[in-house]
Amino acid sequence: MTKYRLYIDEVGSADLNASSQNPNHRYLSLTGLIMDLDYVDKHVAPSIEKLKREYFGSHVDEPVILHRRELVQKKFPFQALKDDLAALCFDGDLLGLLDSIDYTVLTVVIDKFEHQQRYTVWRYDPYHYCLSVVVERFIQWLVRKAAVGDVMAESRGGGEDKRLKKSFAKLYNEGSNYVGKESFAQYLTSKQLKLKTKANNIAGLQMADLIAHPSFKATLARQQNQALPSGFGGLIARILEEKKYDRSPTGKVRGWGQKWLP
């Protein structure tokens, strides 16, 4: 039976106290990227390492870790991108990689301000709410594929990691609104959320980091009946919409690869 992994990255804050109508604090987004683990080992990781060696001199002993924010700001170790021609070539190669690699994307966005306005008594923890929706969709995807899988996120250290593990354990033990705990046990090969740091050089987590912000912006734009953002992030979003988001048998993305909460 094929084994898949859901790599998760987040955008925004889970703190309900930080929610407001200010768009910089209003939303929390979780993006999950699904890939076949054998495929990651044989194709994805080597392709990403090749790209990093070519542009940033990455070495197996001191690997460069792709991180969207530092790439955009062209900070060390990505200072080579300050050269316009190098930046243009890298952008093209990265887009080509994100287009050609086989993966499926699930993005969930919660409007924390609307959540507070709608539920004055019941206050579902925003992170757990988003995590439950992402993981239940992963399990439904595994059911359709007759496969199994596990879930991995980036370690943030200390109390943050404890919060993530506690949220996942609660979900595994109790199930979600639409997927019972029996299905969690049947289709997930681990009852624990796997956490890895950036230093572990996990290809799937680096890819999730690269697409999480563009996917959040795309989901927000479509919720507001707007066009996709311009710029490089918009180009990534276009790839996701054209071929990477999970979708219904009739091709519907909303409610499948993209989910808006509450």
Number of C-alpha atoms within 10 A of each C-alpha: 8 12 18 22 21 28 26 28 23 24 18 17 18 22 15 20 11 15 21 16 13 10 11 12 19 21 27 24 29 24 28 31 27 26 21 19 18 12 15 20 12 10 13 23 16 13 15 18 20 14 16 19 14 10 17 18 16 17 12 9 6 10 16 20 22 22 16 17 12 14 17 11 12 16 13 12 16 21 15 18 22 12 10 10 11 13 18 11 12 18 14 12 13 15 14 13 15 18 17 12 15 16 21 20 28 29 30 26 28 23 21 26 20 16 19 18 9 12 11 8 8 9 12 14 14 23 20 18 20 25 24 23 22 24 25 20 22 28 22 16 18 19 14 9 11 12 17 22 22 23 23 20 22 22 15 14 11 8 9 11 16 13 13 21 18 15 18 22 15 15 23 23 14 14 20 18 10 11 18 15 15 12 15 24 14 14 19 22 15 15 17 16 18 16 17 16 13 16 10 11 18 18 21 25 25 21 20 26 24 21 21 27 23 22 31 23 19 25 25 22 14 13 14 9 9 11 11 21 17 9 8 14 18 17 15 24 24 18 16 23 20 10 15 22 24 26 20 12 7 6 10 13 18 17 15 19 24 26 21 17 17 17
